[in-house]
Amino acid sequence: MPVVFVLASDWTMRVALRAELRESGIDALGMDSAEDAGRALASSGLPDLIVLEATSDLLNDIRIRNLIQRVPSILVASHTLEVALPDADVILYRPVRVSEIVDRVRELLGRTNRHFRE
C-alpha cells in the first residue's frame, strides 16, 4: 500500500484528503508541521508521495524543501503566496477540489510506484 504524507495547516483539507485517499487504498498520514513530518520520517521512512499545502511557514523550512527534492510532490498553493514555489511534480492552485487532488495523487503514484496501479 503506498504511503502519502498530507502536510497541511488547513485541517479541513487535510482531514478530507486523508479520508478520500484511504478510501482509494492509499495510506495517507496527516500532519501540520515540519516537526510532524520529521517524526513520521523517523518512524515510517520516506513516503511514496507528498501532498503539501504551500504556505510560507512550510516552504521556508529547509527540511520540507529537502523532502520535496527527494520525494514526488504535489503542492496546493494560493495565487497570492509571496514565497517562491520549489520544483514539484504537480502544482495545483486554489480553489481546488479534494477530488482533483486525489486524481493527481493516483495519477502520480501510478507513474512512480510500481506497486500501485489504478
Phi and psi restraints in degrees (range 20) as a CNS / XPLOR table:
assign (resid 1 and name C) (resid 2 and name N)
       (resid 2 and name CA) (resid 2 and name C) 1.0 -66.8 20.0 2
assign (resid 2 and name N) (resid 2 and name CA)
       (resid 2 and name C) (resid 3 and name N) 1.0 150.1 20.0 2
assign (resid 2 and name C) (resid 3 and name N)
       (resid 3 and name CA) (resid 3 and name C) 1.0 -111.7 20.0 2
assign (resid 3 and name N) (resid 3 and name CA)
       (resid 3 and name C) (resid 4 and name N) 1.0 129.2 20.0 2
assign (resid 3 and name C) (resid 4 and name N)
       (resid 4 and name CA) (resid 4 and name C) 1.0 -124.3 20.0 2
assign (resid 4 and name N) (resid 4 and name CA)
       (resid 4 and name C) (resid 5 and name N) 1.0 128.5 20.0 2
assign (resid 4 and name C) (resid 5 and name N)
       (resid 5 and name CA) (resid 5 and name C) 1.0 -86.7 20.0 2
assign (resid 5 and name N) (resid 5 and name CA)
       (resid 5 and name C) (resid 6 and name N) 1.0 127.6 20.0 2
assign (resid 5 and name C) (resid 6 and name N)
       (resid 6 and name CA) (resid 6 and name C) 1.0 -108.5 20.0 2
assign (resid 6 and name N) (resid 6 and name CA)
       (resid 6 and name C) (resid 7 and name N) 1.0 102.9 20.0 2
assign (resid 6 and name C) (resid 7 and name N)
       (resid 7 and name CA) (resid 7 and name C) 1.0 -108.7 20.0 2
assign (resid 7 and name N) (resid 7 and name CA)
       (resid 7 and name C) (resid 8 and name N) 1.0 104.1 20.0 2
assign (resid 7 and name C) (resid 8 and name N)
       (resid 8 and name CA) (resid 8 and name C) 1.0 -153.9 20.0 2
assign (resid 8 and name N) (resid 8 and name CA)
       (resid 8 and name C) (resid 9 and name N) 1.0 137.4 20.0 2
assign (resid 8 and name C) (resid 9 and name N)
       (resid 9 and name CA) (resid 9 and name C) 1.0 -79.4 20.0 2
assign (resid 9 and name N) (resid 9 and name CA)
       (resid 9 and name C) (resid 10 and name N) 1.0 -22.6 20.0 2
assign (resid 9 and name C) (resid 10 and name N)
       (resid 10 and name CA) (resid 10 and name C) 1.0 -75.8 20.0 2
assign (resid 10 and name N) (resid 10 and name CA)
       (resid 10 and name C) (resid 11 and name N) 1.0 98.8 20.0 2
assign (resid 10 and name C) (resid 11 and name N)
       (resid 11 and name CA) (resid 11 and name C) 1.0 -64.9 20.0 2
assign (resid 11 and name N) (resid 11 and name CA)
       (resid 11 and name C) (resid 12 and name N) 1.0 -30.2 20.0 2
assign (resid 11 and name C) (resid 12 and name N)
       (resid 12 and name CA) (resid 12 and name C) 1.0 -67.1 20.0 2
assign (resid 12 and name N) (resid 12 and name CA)
       (resid 12 and name C) (resid 13 and name N) 1.0 -41.2 20.0 2
assign (resid 12 and name C) (resid 13 and name N)
       (resid 13 and name CA) (resid 13 and name C) 1.0 -65.9 20.0 2
assign (resid 13 and name N) (resid 13 and name CA)
       (resid 13 and name C) (resid 14 and name N) 1.0 -44.0 20.0 2
assign (resid 13 and name C) (resid 14 and name N)
       (resid 14 and name CA) (resid 14 and name C) 1.0 -61.0 20.0 2
assign (resid 14 and name N) (resid 14 and name CA)
       (resid 14 and name C) (resid 15 and name N) 1.0 -47.0 20.0 2
assign (resid 14 and name C) (resid 15 and name N)
       (resid 15 and name CA) (resid 15 and name C) 1.0 -67.2 20.0 2
assign (resid 15 and name N) (resid 15 and name CA)
       (resid 15 and name C) (resid 16 and name N) 1.0 -45.3 20.0 2
assign (resid 15 and name C) (resid 16 and name N)
       (resid 16 and name CA) (resid 16 and name C) 1.0 -64.5 20.0 2
assign (resid 16 and name N) (resid 16 and name CA)
       (resid 16 and name C) (resid 17 and name N) 1.0 -42.6 20.0 2
assign (resid 16 and name C) (resid 17 and name N)
       (resid 17 and name CA) (resid 17 and name C) 1.0 -66.3 20.0 2
assign (resid 17 and name N) (resid 17 and name CA)
       (resid 17 and name C) (resid 18 and name N) 1.0 -43.6 20.0 2
assign (resid 17 and name C) (resid 18 and name N)
       (resid 18 and name CA) (resid 18 and name C) 1.0 -59.5 20.0 2
assign (resid 18 and name N) (resid 18 and name CA)
       (resid 18 and name C) (resid 19 and name N) 1.0 -43.8 20.0 2
assign (resid 18 and name C) (resid 19 and name N)
       (resid 19 and name CA) (resid 19 and name C) 1.0 -62.4 20.0 2
assign (resid 19 and name N) (resid 19 and name CA)
       (resid 19 and name C) (resid 20 and name N) 1.0 -45.3 20.0 2
assign (resid 19 and name C) (resid 20 and name N)
       (resid 20 and name CA) (resid 20 and name C) 1.0 -65.6 20.0 2
assign (resid 20 and name N) (resid 20 and name CA)
       (resid 20 and name C) (resid 21 and name N) 1.0 -41.3 20.0 2
assign (resid 20 and name C) (resid 21 and name N)
       (resid 21 and name CA) (resid 21 and name C) 1.0 -65.0 20.0 2
assign (resid 21 and name N) (resid 21 and name CA)
       (resid 21 and name C) (resid 22 and name N) 1.0 -41.7 20.0 2
assign (resid 21 and name C) (resid 22 and name N)
       (resid 22 and name CA) (resid 22 and name C) 1.0 -63.6 20.0 2
assign (resid 22 and name N) (resid 22 and name CA)
       (resid 22 and name C) (resid 23 and name N) 1.0 -36.8 20.0 2
assign (resid 22 and name C) (resid 23 and name N)
       (resid 23 and name CA) (resid 23 and name C) 1.0 -64.2 20.0 2
assign (resid 23 and name N) (resid 23 and name CA)
       (resid 23 and name C) (resid 24 and name N) 1.0 -23.7 20.0 2
assign (resid 23 and name C) (resid 24 and name N)
       (resid 24 and name CA) (resid 24 and name C) 1.0 -89.5 20.0 2
assign (resid 24 and name N) (resid 24 and name CA)
       (resid 24 and name C) (resid 25 and name N) 1.0 4.5 20.0 2
assign (resid 24 and name C) (resid 25 and name N)
       (resid 25 and name CA) (resid 25 and name C) 1.0 83.5 20.0 2
assign (resid 25 and name N) (resid 25 and name CA)
       (resid 25 and name C) (resid 26 and name N) 1.0 26.3 20.0 2
assign (resid 25 and name C) (resid 26 and name N)
       (resid 26 and name CA) (resid 26 and name C) 1.0 -116.1 20.0 2
assign (resid 26 and name N) (resid 26 and name CA)
       (resid 26 and name C) (resid 27 and name N) 1.0 131.2 20.0 2
assign (resid 26 and name C) (resid 27 and name N)
       (resid 27 and name CA) (resid 27 and name C) 1.0 -79.7 20.0 2
assign (resid 27 and name N) (resid 27 and name CA)
       (resid 27 and name C) (resid 28 and name N) 1.0 98.5 20.0 2
assign (resid 27 and name C) (resid 28 and name N)
       (resid 28 and name CA) (resid 28 and name C) 1.0 -99.9 20.0 2
assign (resid 28 and name N) (resid 28 and name CA)
       (resid 28 and name C) (resid 29 and name N) 1.0 121.6 20.0 2
assign (resid 28 and name C) (resid 29 and name N)
       (resid 29 and name CA) (resid 29 and name C) 1.0 -106.7 20.0 2
assign (resid 29 and name N) (resid 29 and name CA)
       (resid 29 and name C) (resid 30 and name N) 1.0 121.8 20.0 2
assign (resid 29 and name C) (resid 30 and name N)
       (resid 30 and name CA) (resid 30 and name C) 1.0 -93.3 20.0 2
assign (resid 30 and name N) (resid 30 and name CA)
       (resid 30 and name C) (resid 31 and name N) 1.0 142.4 20.0 2
assign (resid 30 and name C) (resid 31 and name N)
       (resid 31 and name CA) (resid 31 and name C) 1.0 -155.0 20.0 2
assign (resid 31 and name N) (resid 31 and name CA)
       (resid 31 and name C) (resid 32 and name N) 1.0 158.7 20.0 2
assign (resid 31 and name C) (resid 32 and name N)
       (resid 32 and name CA) (resid 32 and name C) 1.0 -125.6 20.0 2
assign (resid 32 and name N) (resid 32 and name CA)
       (resid 32 and name C) (resid 33 and name N) 1.0 9.4 20.0 2
assign (resid 32 and name C) (resid 33 and name N)
       (resid 33 and name CA) (resid 33 and name C) 1.0 -151.7 20.0 2
assign (resid 33 and name N) (resid 33 and name CA)
       (resid 33 and name C) (resid 34 and name N) 1.0 164.6 20.0 2
assign (resid 33 and name C) (resid 34 and name N)
       (resid 34 and name CA) (resid 34 and name C) 1.0 -63.9 20.0 2
assign (resid 34 and name N) (resid 34 and name CA)
       (resid 34 and name C) (resid 35 and name N) 1.0 -33.1 20.0 2
assign (resid 34 and name C) (resid 35 and name N)
       (resid 35 and name CA) (resid 35 and name C) 1.0 -64.5 20.0 2
assign (resid 35 and name N) (resid 35 and name CA)
       (resid 35 and name C) (resid 36 and name N) 1.0 -42.5 20.0 2
assign (resid 35 and name C) (resid 36 and name N)
       (resid 36 and name CA) (resid 36 and name C) 1.0 -61.0 20.0 2
assign (resid 36 and name N) (resid 36 and name CA)
       (resid 36 and name C) (resid 37 and name N) 1.0 -42.8 20.0 2
assign (resid 36 and name C) (resid 37 and name N)
       (resid 37 and name CA) (resid 37 and name C) 1.0 -62.4 20.0 2
assign (resid 37 and name N) (resid 37 and name CA)
       (resid 37 and name C) (resid 38 and name N) 1.0 -41.2 20.0 2
assign (resid 37 and name C) (resid 38 and name N)
       (resid 38 and name CA) (resid 38 and name C) 1.0 -61.6 20.0 2
assign (resid 38 and name N) (resid 38 and name CA)
       (resid 38 and name C) (resid 39 and name N) 1.0 -42.6 20.0 2
assign (resid 38 and name C) (resid 39 and name N)
       (resid 39 and name CA) (resid 39 and name C) 1.0 -64.8 20.0 2
assign (resid 39 and name N) (resid 39 and name CA)
       (resid 39 and name C) (resid 40 and name N) 1.0 -40.8 20.0 2
assign (resid 39 and name C) (resid 40 and name N)
       (resid 40 and name CA) (resid 40 and name C) 1.0 -65.7 20.0 2
assign (resid 40 and name N) (resid 40 and name CA)
       (resid 40 and name C) (resid 41 and name N) 1.0 -38.8 20.0 2
assign (resid 40 and name C) (resid 41 and name N)
       (resid 41 and name CA) (resid 41 and name C) 1.0 -63.4 20.0 2
assign (resid 41 and name N) (resid 41 and name CA)
       (resid 41 and name C) (resid 42 and name N) 1.0 -41.7 20.0 2
assign (resid 41 and name C) (resid 42 and name N)
       (resid 42 and name CA) (resid 42 and name C) 1.0 -64.8 20.0 2
assign (resid 42 and name N) (resid 42 and name CA)
       (resid 42 and name C) (resid 43 and name N) 1.0 -36.1 20.0 2
assign (resid 42 and name C) (resid 43 and name N)
       (resid 43 and name CA) (resid 43 and name C) 1.0 -92.5 20.0 2
assign (resid 43 and name N) (resid 43 and name CA)
       (resid 43 and name C) (resid 44 and name N) 1.0 -31.1 20.0 2
assign (resid 43 and name C) (resid 44 and name N)
       (resid 44 and name CA) (resid 44 and name C) 1.0 -112.9 20.0 2
assign (resid 44 and name N) (resid 44 and name CA)
       (resid 44 and name C) (resid 45 and name N) 1.0 -15.2 20.0 2
assign (resid 44 and name C) (resid 45 and name N)
       (resid 45 and name CA) (resid 45 and name C) 1.0 82.8 20.0 2
assign (resid 45 and name N) (resid 45 and name CA)
       (resid 45 and name C) (resid 46 and name N) 1.0 -170.8 20.0 2
assign (resid 45 and name C) (resid 46 and name N)
       (resid 46 and name CA) (resid 46 and name C) 1.0 -68.0 20.0 2
assign (resid 46 and name N) (resid 46 and name CA)
       (resid 46 and name C) (resid 47 and name N) 1.0 138.4 20.0 2
assign (resid 46 and name C) (resid 47 and name N)
       (resid 47 and name CA) (resid 47 and name C) 1.0 -78.8 20.0 2
assign (resid 47 and name N) (resid 47 and name CA)
       (resid 47 and name C) (resid 48 and name N) 1.0 170.2 20.0 2
assign (resid 47 and name C) (resid 48 and name N)
       (resid 48 and name CA) (resid 48 and name C) 1.0 -78.1 20.0 2
assign (resid 48 and name N) (resid 48 and name CA)
       (resid 48 and name C) (resid 49 and name N) 1.0 -24.2 20.0 2
assign (resid 48 and name C) (resid 49 and name N)
       (resid 49 and name CA) (resid 49 and name C) 1.0 -162.5 20.0 2
assign (resid 49 and name N) (resid 49 and name CA)
       (resid 49 and name C) (resid 50 and name N) 1.0 155.2 20.0 2
assign (resid 49 and name C) (resid 50 and name N)
       (resid 50 and name CA) (resid 50 and name C) 1.0 -124.8 20.0 2
assign (resid 50 and name N) (resid 50 and name CA)
       (resid 50 and name C) (resid 51 and name N) 1.0 135.5 20.0 2
assign (resid 50 and name C) (resid 51 and name N)
       (resid 51 and name CA) (resid 51 and name C) 1.0 -110.4 20.0 2
assign (resid 51 and name N) (resid 51 and name CA)
       (resid 51 and name C) (resid 52 and name N) 1.0 120.6 20.0 2
assign (resid 51 and name C) (resid 52 and name N)
       (resid 52 and name CA) (resid 52 and name C) 1.0 -123.2 20.0 2
assign (resid 52 and name N) (resid 52 and name CA)
       (resid 52 and name C) (resid 53 and name N) 1.0 125.2 20.0 2
assign (resid 52 and name C) (resid 53 and name N)
       (resid 53 and name CA) (resid 53 and name C) 1.0 -74.1 20.0 2
assign (resid 53 and name N) (resid 53 and name CA)
       (resid 53 and name C) (resid 54 and name N) 1.0 116.3 20.0 2
assign (resid 53 and name C) (resid 54 and name N)
       (resid 54 and name CA) (resid 54 and name C) 1.0 -78.2 20.0 2
assign (resid 54 and name N) (resid 54 and name CA)
       (resid 54 and name C) (resid 55 and name N) 1.0 94.5 20.0 2
assign (resid 54 and name C) (resid 55 and name N)
       (resid 55 and name CA) (resid 55 and name C) 1.0 -115.5 20.0 2
assign (resid 55 and name N) (resid 55 and name CA)
       (resid 55 and name C) (resid 56 and name N) 1.0 158.5 20.0 2
assign (resid 55 and name C) (resid 56 and name N)
       (resid 56 and name CA) (resid 56 and name C) 1.0 -62.4 20.0 2
assign (resid 56 and name N) (resid 56 and name CA)
       (resid 56 and name C) (resid 57 and name N) 1.0 -36.9 20.0 2
assign (resid 56 and name C) (resid 57 and name N)
       (resid 57 and name CA) (resid 57 and name C) 1.0 -59.7 20.0 2
assign (resid 57 and name N) (resid 57 and name CA)
       (resid 57 and name C) (resid 58 and name N) 1.0 -47.0 20.0 2
assign (resid 57 and name C) (resid 58 and name N)
       (resid 58 and name CA) (resid 58 and name C) 1.0 -73.2 20.0 2
assign (resid 58 and name N) (resid 58 and name CA)
       (resid 58 and name C) (resid 59 and name N) 1.0 -43.7 20.0 2
assign (resid 58 and name C) (resid 59 and name N)
       (resid 59 and name CA) (resid 59 and name C) 1.0 -71.3 20.0 2
assign (resid 59 and name N) (resid 59 and name CA)
       (resid 59 and name C) (resid 60 and name N) 1.0 -22.2 20.0 2
assign (resid 59 and name C) (resid 60 and name N)
       (resid 60 and name CA) (resid 60 and name C) 1.0 -84.5 20.0 2
assign (resid 60 and name N) (resid 60 and name CA)
       (resid 60 and name C) (resid 61 and name N) 1.0 -2.3 20.0 2
assign (resid 60 and name C) (resid 61 and name N)
       (resid 61 and name CA) (resid 61 and name C) 1.0 -90.2 20.0 2
assign (resid 61 and name N) (resid 61 and name CA)
       (resid 61 and name C) (resid 62 and name N) 1.0 121.5 20.0 2
assign (resid 61 and name C) (resid 62 and name N)
       (resid 62 and name CA) (resid 62 and name C) 1.0 -61.4 20.0 2
assign (resid 62 and name N) (resid 62 and name CA)
       (resid 62 and name C) (resid 63 and name N) 1.0 -31.1 20.0 2
assign (resid 62 and name C) (resid 63 and name N)
       (resid 63 and name CA) (resid 63 and name C) 1.0 -64.8 20.0 2
assign (resid 63 and name N) (resid 63 and name CA)
       (resid 63 and name C) (resid 64 and name N) 1.0 -39.5 20.0 2
assign (resid 63 and name C) (resid 64 and name N)
       (resid 64 and name CA) (resid 64 and name C) 1.0 -70.3 20.0 2
assign (resid 64 and name N) (resid 64 and name CA)
       (resid 64 and name C) (resid 65 and name N) 1.0 -42.5 20.0 2
assign (resid 64 and name C) (resid 65 and name N)
       (resid 65 and name CA) (resid 65 and name C) 1.0 -59.9 20.0 2
assign (resid 65 and name N) (resid 65 and name CA)
       (resid 65 and name C) (resid 66 and name N) 1.0 -42.2 20.0 2
assign (resid 65 and name C) (resid 66 and name N)
       (resid 66 and name CA) (resid 66 and name C) 1.0 -64.8 20.0 2
assign (resid 66 and name N) (resid 66 and name CA)
       (resid 66 and name C) (resid 67 and name N) 1.0 -39.4 20.0 2
assign (resid 66 and name C) (resid 67 and name N)
       (resid 67 and name CA) (resid 67 and name C) 1.0 -64.3 20.0 2
assign (resid 67 and name N) (resid 67 and name CA)
       (resid 67 and name C) (resid 68 and name N) 1.0 -41.7 20.0 2
assign (resid 67 and name C) (resid 68 and name N)
       (resid 68 and name CA) (resid 68 and name C) 1.0 -61.5 20.0 2
assign (resid 68 and name N) (resid 68 and name CA)
       (resid 68 and name C) (resid 69 and name N) 1.0 -33.5 20.0 2
assign (resid 68 and name C) (resid 69 and name N)
       (resid 69 and name CA) (resid 69 and name C) 1.0 -72.0 20.0 2
assign (resid 69 and name N) (resid 69 and name CA)
       (resid 69 and name C) (resid 70 and name N) 1.0 -24.1 20.0 2
assign (resid 69 and name C) (resid 70 and name N)
       (resid 70 and name CA) (resid 70 and name C) 1.0 -99.1 20.0 2
assign (resid 70 and name N) (resid 70 and name CA)
       (resid 70 and name C) (resid 71 and name N) 1.0 -19.6 20.0 2
assign (resid 70 and name C) (resid 71 and name N)
       (resid 71 and name CA) (resid 71 and name C) 1.0 -129.8 20.0 2
assign (resid 71 and name N) (resid 71 and name CA)
       (resid 71 and name C) (resid 72 and name N) 1.0 138.8 20.0 2
assign (resid 71 and name C) (resid 72 and name N)
       (resid 72 and name CA) (resid 72 and name C) 1.0 -52.5 20.0 2
assign (resid 72 and name N) (resid 72 and name CA)
       (resid 72 and name C) (resid 73 and name N) 1.0 136.2 20.0 2
assign (resid 72 and name C) (resid 73 and name N)
       (resid 73 and name CA) (resid 73 and name C) 1.0 -137.2 20.0 2
assign (resid 73 and name N) (resid 73 and name CA)
       (resid 73 and name C) (resid 74 and name N) 1.0 145.3 20.0 2
assign (resid 73 and name C) (resid 74 and name N)
       (resid 74 and name CA) (resid 74 and name C) 1.0 -119.3 20.0 2
assign (resid 74 and name N) (resid 74 and name CA)
       (resid 74 and name C) (resid 75 and name N) 1.0 123.6 20.0 2
assign (resid 74 and name C) (resid 75 and name N)
       (resid 75 and name CA) (resid 75 and name C) 1.0 -102.2 20.0 2
assign (resid 75 and name N) (resid 75 and name CA)
       (resid 75 and name C) (resid 76 and name N) 1.0 136.6 20.0 2
assign (resid 75 and name C) (resid 76 and name N)
       (resid 76 and name CA) (resid 76 and name C) 1.0 -111.3 20.0 2
assign (resid 76 and name N) (resid 76 and name CA)
       (resid 76 and name C) (resid 77 and name N) 1.0 112.1 20.0 2
assign (resid 76 and name C) (resid 77 and name N)
       (resid 77 and name CA) (resid 77 and name C) 1.0 -124.5 20.0 2
assign (resid 77 and name N) (resid 77 and name CA)
       (resid 77 and name C) (resid 78 and name N) 1.0 162.9 20.0 2
assign (resid 77 and name C) (resid 78 and name N)
       (resid 78 and name CA) (resid 78 and name C) 1.0 -101.6 20.0 2
assign (resid 78 and name N) (resid 78 and name CA)
       (resid 78 and name C) (resid 79 and name N) 1.0 146.3 20.0 2
assign (resid 78 and name C) (resid 79 and name N)
       (resid 79 and name CA) (resid 79 and name C) 1.0 -66.5 20.0 2
assign (resid 79 and name N) (resid 79 and name CA)
       (resid 79 and name C) (resid 80 and name N) 1.0 -17.2 20.0 2
assign (resid 79 and name C) (resid 80 and name N)
       (resid 80 and name CA) (resid 80 and name C) 1.0 -94.5 20.0 2
assign (resid 80 and name N) (resid 80 and name CA)
       (resid 80 and name C) (resid 81 and name N) 1.0 1.1 20.0 2
assign (resid 80 and name C) (resid 81 and name N)
       (resid 81 and name CA) (resid 81 and name C) 1.0 -61.8 20.0 2
assign (resid 81 and name N) (resid 81 and name CA)
       (resid 81 and name C) (resid 82 and name N) 1.0 132.3 20.0 2
assign (resid 81 and name C) (resid 82 and name N)
       (resid 82 and name CA) (resid 82 and name C) 1.0 -102.5 20.0 2
assign (resid 82 and name N) (resid 82 and name CA)
       (resid 82 and name C) (resid 83 and name N) 1.0 23.3 20.0 2
assign (resid 82 and name C) (resid 83 and name N)
       (resid 83 and name CA) (resid 83 and name C) 1.0 -119.1 20.0 2
assign (resid 83 and name N) (resid 83 and name CA)
       (resid 83 and name C) (resid 84 and name N) 1.0 138.9 20.0 2
assign (resid 83 and name C) (resid 84 and name N)
       (resid 84 and name CA) (resid 84 and name C) 1.0 -64.8 20.0 2
assign (resid 84 and name N) (resid 84 and name CA)
       (resid 84 and name C) (resid 85 and name N) 1.0 134.1 20.0 2
assign (resid 84 and name C) (resid 85 and name N)
       (resid 85 and name CA) (resid 85 and name C) 1.0 -81.5 20.0 2
assign (resid 85 and name N) (resid 85 and name CA)
       (resid 85 and name C) (resid 86 and name N) 1.0 135.7 20.0 2
assign (resid 85 and name C) (resid 86 and name N)
       (resid 86 and name CA) (resid 86 and name C) 1.0 -73.4 20.0 2
assign (resid 86 and name N) (resid 86 and name CA)
       (resid 86 and name C) (resid 87 and name N) 1.0 166.0 20.0 2
assign (resid 86 and name C) (resid 87 and name N)
       (resid 87 and name CA) (resid 87 and name C) 1.0 -63.9 20.0 2
assign (resid 87 and name N) (resid 87 and name CA)
       (resid 87 and name C) (resid 88 and name N) 1.0 131.7 20.0 2
assign (resid 87 and name C) (resid 88 and name N)
       (resid 88 and name CA) (resid 88 and name C) 1.0 -140.7 20.0 2
assign (resid 88 and name N) (resid 88 and name CA)
       (resid 88 and name C) (resid 89 and name N) 1.0 161.5 20.0 2
assign (resid 88 and name C) (resid 89 and name N)
       (resid 89 and name CA) (resid 89 and name C) 1.0 -68.0 20.0 2
assign (resid 89 and name N) (resid 89 and name CA)
       (resid 89 and name C) (resid 90 and name N) 1.0 -37.5 20.0 2
assign (resid 89 and name C) (resid 90 and name N)
       (resid 90 and name CA) (resid 90 and name C) 1.0 -141.0 20.0 2
assign (resid 90 and name N) (resid 90 and name CA)
       (resid 90 and name C) (resid 91 and name N) 1.0 137.9 20.0 2
assign (resid 90 and name C) (resid 91 and name N)
       (resid 91 and name CA) (resid 91 and name C) 1.0 -124.3 20.0 2
assign (resid 91 and name N) (resid 91 and name CA)
       (resid 91 and name C) (resid 92 and name N) 1.0 122.6 20.0 2
assign (resid 91 and name C) (resid 92 and name N)
       (resid 92 and name CA) (resid 92 and name C) 1.0 -113.4 20.0 2
assign (resid 92 and name N) (resid 92 and name CA)
       (resid 92 and name C) (resid 93 and name N) 1.0 135.7 20.0 2
assign (resid 92 and name C) (resid 93 and name N)
       (resid 93 and name CA) (resid 93 and name C) 1.0 -104.5 20.0 2
assign (resid 93 and name N) (resid 93 and name CA)
       (resid 93 and name C) (resid 94 and name N) 1.0 139.2 20.0 2
assign (resid 93 and name C) (resid 94 and name N)
       (resid 94 and name CA) (resid 94 and name C) 1.0 -66.0 20.0 2
assign (resid 94 and name N) (resid 94 and name CA)
       (resid 94 and name C) (resid 95 and name N) 1.0 146.5 20.0 2
assign (resid 94 and name C) (resid 95 and name N)
       (resid 95 and name CA) (resid 95 and name C) 1.0 -77.3 20.0 2
assign (resid 95 and name N) (resid 95 and name CA)
       (resid 95 and name C) (resid 96 and name N) 1.0 140.5 20.0 2
assign (resid 95 and name C) (resid 96 and name N)
       (resid 96 and name CA) (resid 96 and name C) 1.0 -140.7 20.0 2
assign (resid 96 and name N) (resid 96 and name CA)
       (resid 96 and name C) (resid 97 and name N) 1.0 141.1 20.0 2
assign (resid 96 and name C) (resid 97 and name N)
       (resid 97 and name CA) (resid 97 and name C) 1.0 -86.4 20.0 2
assign (resid 97 and name N) (resid 97 and name CA)
       (resid 97 and name C) (resid 98 and name N) 1.0 150.4 20.0 2
assign (resid 97 and name C) (resid 98 and name N)
       (resid 98 and name CA) (resid 98 and name C) 1.0 -57.4 20.0 2
assign (resid 98 and name N) (resid 98 and name CA)
       (resid 98 and name C) (resid 99 and name N) 1.0 -38.9 20.0 2
assign (resid 98 and name C) (resid 99 and name N)
       (resid 99 and name CA) (resid 99 and name C) 1.0 -62.4 20.0 2
assign (resid 99 and name N) (resid 99 and name CA)
       (resid 99 and name C) (resid 100 and name N) 1.0 -33.4 20.0 2
assign (resid 99 and name C) (resid 100 and name N)
       (resid 100 and name CA) (resid 100 and name C) 1.0 -66.2 20.0 2
assign (resid 100 and name N) (resid 100 and name CA)
       (resid 100 and name C) (resid 101 and name N) 1.0 -40.5 20.0 2
assign (resid 100 and name C) (resid 101 and name N)
       (resid 101 and name CA) (resid 101 and name C) 1.0 -66.2 20.0 2
assign (resid 101 and name N) (resid 101 and name CA)
       (resid 101 and name C) (resid 102 and name N) 1.0 -44.4 20.0 2
assign (resid 101 and name C) (resid 102 and name N)
       (resid 102 and name CA) (resid 102 and name C) 1.0 -60.0 20.0 2
assign (resid 102 and name N) (resid 102 and name CA)
       (resid 102 and name C) (resid 103 and name N) 1.0 -43.6 20.0 2
assign (resid 102 and name C) (resid 103 and name N)
       (resid 103 and name CA) (resid 103 and name C) 1.0 -58.8 20.0 2
assign (resid 103 and name N) (resid 103 and name CA)
       (resid 103 and name C) (resid 104 and name N) 1.0 -42.5 20.0 2
assign (resid 103 and name C) (resid 104 and name N)
       (resid 104 and name CA) (resid 104 and name C) 1.0 -70.2 20.0 2
assign (resid 104 and name N) (resid 104 and name CA)
       (resid 104 and name C) (resid 105 and name N) 1.0 -36.1 20.0 2
assign (resid 104 and name C) (resid 105 and name N)
       (resid 105 and name CA) (resid 105 and name C) 1.0 -61.3 20.0 2
assign (resid 105 and name N) (resid 105 and name CA)
       (resid 105 and name C) (resid 106 and name N) 1.0 -49.2 20.0 2
assign (resid 105 and name C) (resid 106 and name N)
       (resid 106 and name CA) (resid 106 and name C) 1.0 -61.9 20.0 2
assign (resid 106 and name N) (resid 106 and name CA)
       (resid 106 and name C) (resid 107 and name N) 1.0 -41.8 20.0 2
assign (resid 106 and name C) (resid 107 and name N)
       (resid 107 and name CA) (resid 107 and name C) 1.0 -62.0 20.0 2
assign (resid 107 and name N) (resid 107 and name CA)
       (resid 107 and name C) (resid 108 and name N) 1.0 -47.6 20.0 2
assign (resid 107 and name C) (resid 108 and name N)
       (resid 108 and name CA) (resid 108 and name C) 1.0 -68.1 20.0 2
assign (resid 108 and name N) (resid 108 and name CA)
       (resid 108 and name C) (resid 109 and name N) 1.0 -40.4 20.0 2
assign (resid 108 and name C) (resid 109 and name N)
       (resid 109 and name CA) (resid 109 and name C) 1.0 -63.4 20.0 2
assign (resid 109 and name N) (resid 109 and name CA)
       (resid 109 and name C) (resid 110 and name N) 1.0 -37.5 20.0 2
assign (resid 109 and name C) (resid 110 and name N)
       (resid 110 and name CA) (resid 110 and name C) 1.0 -62.4 20.0 2
assign (resid 110 and name N) (resid 110 and name CA)
       (resid 110 and name C) (resid 111 and name N) 1.0 -31.2 20.0 2
assign (resid 110 and name C) (resid 111 and name N)
       (resid 111 and name CA) (resid 111 and name C) 1.0 -84.4 20.0 2
assign (resid 111 and name N) (resid 111 and name CA)
       (resid 111 and name C) (resid 112 and name N) 1.0 -31.8 20.0 2
assign (resid 111 and name C) (resid 112 and name N)
       (resid 112 and name CA) (resid 112 and name C) 1.0 -107.3 20.0 2
assign (resid 112 and name N) (resid 112 and name CA)
       (resid 112 and name C) (resid 113 and name N) 1.0 -15.2 20.0 2
assign (resid 112 and name C) (resid 113 and name N)
       (resid 113 and name CA) (resid 113 and name C) 1.0 -119.5 20.0 2
assign (resid 113 and name N) (resid 113 and name CA)
       (resid 113 and name C) (resid 114 and name N) 1.0 110.4 20.0 2
assign (resid 113 and name C) (resid 114 and name N)
       (resid 114 and name CA) (resid 114 and name C) 1.0 -67.3 20.0 2
assign (resid 114 and name N) (resid 114 and name CA)
       (resid 114 and name C) (resid 115 and name N) 1.0 -16.3 20.0 2
assign (resid 114 and name C) (resid 115 and name N)
       (resid 115 and name CA) (resid 115 and name C) 1.0 -90.0 20.0 2
assign (resid 115 and name N) (resid 115 and name CA)
       (resid 115 and name C) (resid 116 and name N) 1.0 -6.2 20.0 2
assign (resid 115 and name C) (resid 116 and name N)
       (resid 116 and name CA) (resid 116 and name C) 1.0 -122.0 20.0 2
assign (resid 116 and name N) (resid 116 and name CA)
       (resid 116 and name C) (resid 117 and name N) 1.0 114.9 20.0 2
assign (resid 116 and name C) (resid 117 and name N)
       (resid 117 and name CA) (resid 117 and name C) 1.0 -130.4 20.0 2
assign (resid 117 and name N) (resid 117 and name CA)
       (resid 117 and name C) (resid 118 and name N) 1.0 136.5 20.0 2
